[in-house]
Amino acid sequence: MSLTPAGKGKAVLAYMTFVGMLIAYFMNRDDKHDFARWHIKNMFGLVLLLFCSLALQTFPIGIYIYWTAVSLWVFSLIMALANRQIGIPFLSTKFQTWFTFLD
Protein backbone atom coordinates (compact mmCIF):
# COMPACT_ATOMS: atom_id res chain seq x y z
CA MET A 1 0.00 0.00 0.00
CA SER A 2 1.34 3.41 -0.98
CA LEU A 3 1.20 6.42 1.30
CA THR A 4 1.44 8.82 -1.63
CA PRO A 5 -2.00 9.89 -2.86
CA ALA A 6 -2.89 9.39 -6.50
CA GLY A 7 -2.27 12.59 -8.42
CA LYS A 8 0.42 13.99 -6.12
CA GLY A 9 2.71 14.81 -9.04
CA LYS A 10 -0.04 16.83 -10.71
CA ALA A 11 -0.85 18.56 -7.42
CA VAL A 12 2.76 19.67 -6.95
CA LEU A 13 3.01 20.65 -10.62
CA ALA A 14 -0.04 22.89 -10.17
CA TYR A 15 1.96 25.09 -7.79
CA MET A 16 4.77 25.60 -10.30
CA THR A 17 3.67 28.91 -11.82
CA PHE A 18 0.53 29.65 -13.79
CA VAL A 19 1.71 27.46 -16.68
CA GLY A 20 2.24 24.53 -14.32
CA MET A 21 -1.32 24.92 -13.10
CA LEU A 22 -2.61 24.77 -16.68
CA ILE A 23 -0.50 21.70 -17.47
CA ALA A 24 -1.71 19.95 -14.30
CA TYR A 25 -5.31 20.82 -15.16
CA PHE A 26 -5.10 19.34 -18.65
CA MET A 27 -3.24 16.28 -17.37
CA ASN A 28 -5.95 15.74 -14.75
CA ARG A 29 -8.80 15.97 -17.27
CA ASP A 30 -8.09 12.50 -18.66
CA ASP A 31 -7.04 10.65 -15.51
CA LYS A 32 -8.93 12.42 -12.72
CA HIS A 33 -7.54 12.43 -9.20
CA ASP A 34 -9.33 14.17 -6.35
CA PHE A 35 -6.09 15.15 -4.63
CA ALA A 36 -4.81 16.90 -7.77
CA ARG A 37 -8.18 18.53 -8.47
CA TRP A 38 -8.30 19.98 -4.96
CA HIS A 39 -4.83 21.53 -5.30
CA ILE A 40 -5.48 22.80 -8.84
CA LYS A 41 -8.54 24.68 -7.59
CA ASN A 42 -6.55 26.03 -4.66
CA MET A 43 -3.79 27.29 -6.96
CA PHE A 44 -6.35 28.84 -9.32
CA GLY A 45 -7.68 30.89 -6.40
CA LEU A 46 -4.16 31.93 -5.45
CA VAL A 47 -3.46 33.01 -9.04
CA LEU A 48 -6.59 35.17 -9.00
CA LEU A 49 -5.45 36.67 -5.70
CA LEU A 50 -2.08 37.43 -7.28
CA PHE A 51 -3.74 39.09 -10.28
CA CYS A 52 -5.79 41.24 -7.89
CA SER A 53 -2.60 42.30 -6.13
CA LEU A 54 -1.05 43.26 -9.47
CA ALA A 55 -4.12 45.32 -10.38
CA LEU A 56 -3.81 47.12 -7.04
CA GLN A 57 -0.04 47.53 -7.08
CA THR A 58 -0.23 51.31 -7.25
CA PHE A 59 -1.90 51.29 -3.83
CA PRO A 60 -0.22 50.13 -0.61
CA ILE A 61 -2.81 47.35 -0.18
CA GLY A 62 -1.54 45.71 -3.38
CA ILE A 63 1.84 45.02 -1.78
CA TYR A 64 0.19 43.38 1.24
CA ILE A 65 -2.07 41.26 -0.94
CA TYR A 66 0.93 40.21 -3.04
CA TRP A 67 3.01 39.04 -0.08
CA THR A 68 -0.02 37.35 1.45
CA ALA A 69 -0.58 35.45 -1.82
CA VAL A 70 3.10 34.45 -1.96
CA SER A 71 3.11 33.17 1.63
CA LEU A 72 -0.15 31.26 1.06
CA TRP A 73 1.35 29.76 -2.10
CA VAL A 74 4.38 28.51 -0.14
CA PHE A 75 2.10 27.05 2.54
CA SER A 76 -0.07 25.32 -0.06
CA LEU A 77 2.94 23.90 -1.89
CA ILE A 78 4.27 22.47 1.38
CA MET A 79 0.86 20.88 2.07
CA ALA A 80 0.86 19.26 -1.39
CA LEU A 81 4.36 17.92 -0.80
CA ALA A 82 3.24 16.60 2.60
CA ASN A 83 0.30 14.70 1.01
CA ARG A 84 -2.33 16.84 2.72
CA GLN A 85 -5.41 18.69 1.62
CA ILE A 86 -5.07 21.28 4.35
CA GLY A 87 -5.53 24.64 2.79
CA ILE A 88 -5.92 28.28 3.51
CA PRO A 89 -8.46 28.89 6.28
CA PHE A 90 -11.80 29.97 4.82
CA LEU A 91 -10.45 30.56 1.30
CA SER A 92 -9.68 26.97 0.30
CA THR A 93 -13.22 25.81 1.04
CA LYS A 94 -14.54 28.74 -0.99
CA PHE A 95 -12.17 27.96 -3.85
CA GLN A 96 -13.48 24.38 -3.94
CA THR A 97 -17.09 25.53 -4.26
CA TRP A 98 -16.49 28.52 -6.57
CA PHE A 99 -14.31 26.80 -9.15
CA THR A 100 -16.44 23.75 -9.99
CA PHE A 101 -15.74 24.35 -13.69
CA LEU A 102 -12.26 22.94 -13.03
CA ASP A 103 -13.69 19.49 -12.17
N, C-alpha and C positions, 0 to 999 in steps of 0.2 A: 504494500500500500504506500502510495506517495503522499508526502506532506505538502507538496507544491500544488496549488489549485490549478485546474485546467484554465488556460488562457493567461497565465502569469506573464509570459513574454509579451503578449499584446498589451497587457495592462501597464507594464513598465515602459514599453515603446510609446504608449499614449502620452506619457509625461516628457518625452523627448521632443520638445518644440511643437509648434502648431502642425508642421508637416508630419511629425511622428504620430500625432493624434489622428490625422486623416488616414495615414497608412494603417494604423491599428483598427480604425473604424472599418475600412474596406476589407481588411483581413478577417475581421470578426463577422462580417456579413454572411460569409459562406459557412464557416464553422463557428457557430455562436457559443460563447462562454459567458456565463453570468458575471464572473469575476472581472473579465475584461470589459464587459459592457458597463459595469458599475464605474470603473475607473475612467473609461472613455467619457462618460457623462460628466464625471467630476472634473476632468481636465477641460471639457468644453465650457463648463461654467467658469473655471479659472481663466480661460482665454478671454471670455467675455468681460470678466472683471479687469483683466489687463487692458483690453481695448477701451474700456471706460476710463481707466486711469490715464491712458494716452490722450483721450479726448479732453480730459480735464487737466492736462499737464501745465497749462498756463496758470492754474490756480494752485495754491498750496495743498489743497485736499488731494490733488492728483498724485503728488509725491507719496502721500500716506497710503493711498489706495494701491499704488504701484508696489511699494515695499510690503504691504499686507498680502497682495497677490503672490509676490515672490516667496514670502515665508510660508504661505499656505501651499504653494506648489512644492516646496521642499518637504513639508510635512506629508503631503499626499504621496509623493514619490517614495518616501521612506516607508509609508504604510503599504504601498504596493510591493515593495521589496521584501517587507516583513510578512507577506501573505495575508494581509488584513484588509477588511472593508471598513475600517474606521476612517471617517472623513472629518470634514470641517463641521463643527457644531452648527446646527440649524441649516447651513447652506447646502451641505451634501444631500440631505433629505429633500430639500427643495429642488436641487439639480436633478435628482432621480425622477421626480414627478413632472418637472417642467419639460425635460428634454426626452420625452417618450418617442419622438421621431428618430432618435438614434438607436432604437431597439432593433 
